Amino acid sequence: MRYSKWIVAVVIALNAWFTAAVLYVFLRVGSEPSTLITAWFAFTTGELLALAGIKRKEIGHAIRPIDRKPEGRDDRGTI
């Protein structure tokens, strides 16, 4: 996947921005939006896990061993 590194970098930047925004809101208001925080980090973690699953599946198809006959055997059976 060409854009996976870019997507990971964007998600990390968005998480940093979100954290700074939540800290600012906490300083101004005095309470934290715990449900929003939980939902945000669950969403971004899920996205990164989905991306990792796609990447892992791509790599798995690329390095799957070629079907070969076991050594010491041919089409006639055991030697």
N, C-alpha and C positions, 0 to 999 in steps of 0.2 A: 504494500500500500504506500503510495507516494506521500500522502499528506498526514500520515500518522504522527510523525514527530512534530509537525506544525500544530495538529490538534491537541496533543499533549501539552505543548507550550502554552497554547491559548487557554486551556483548562486551568493550568497552574496560575497563569496571570489573572484569570477571572476569579479563582479562589482567593488569591492575595487581595484583589480589589474588593471582593465581597467581605473578607475579614476586616479590612480597613474601614469599610462603610459601616459594618456592624459595630465596630469599636467606637466610631464617631457617634453613631446613634445612641449607643450605651452611655457615652459621656454626656450627651445632650439631654436624654430622656431619663436615664437612670434604670432602665430595665432592658433585658435582652429578649429578642424574638426567638426563643429556643426552638419553636416548631419550624420556623422559617430556616434557621440554621441547620437543623436536622434534615429537612427536605432538600436544601441546597447541596449539602455535602453527600447525601444519599444519591441524588441525581448525578452529580459529577463523578462520583465513584462508580456508579453503574455504567455511565458512558465510557469511562476508561476501561472498565472490565470488559465491556462489549467490544471495544476496539482491540483489546488484547486478545480476546477470543477469536476475532476475525484474523488478526495477524498470525496467531498460532495455527489456525486452520490453513492459512496460506502457506506457511512454512512447512507444515506437516505434509501437504500435497507435494511440495517441491522436493523434499528429501525422502519420500517414501521409497524403499528399496525396490528395485526391479525384480519381478518374479523370475527366479532362477531355479534350475533343477538342483537338488541337493548333490553334493559331490559324491562320487562313487556309484551313481545311478545313471542310467540312460533310459531310452524309451522301451527297452526290453525288460526292465525290472531290475532286481538287485543283481550285483555282480558277485 
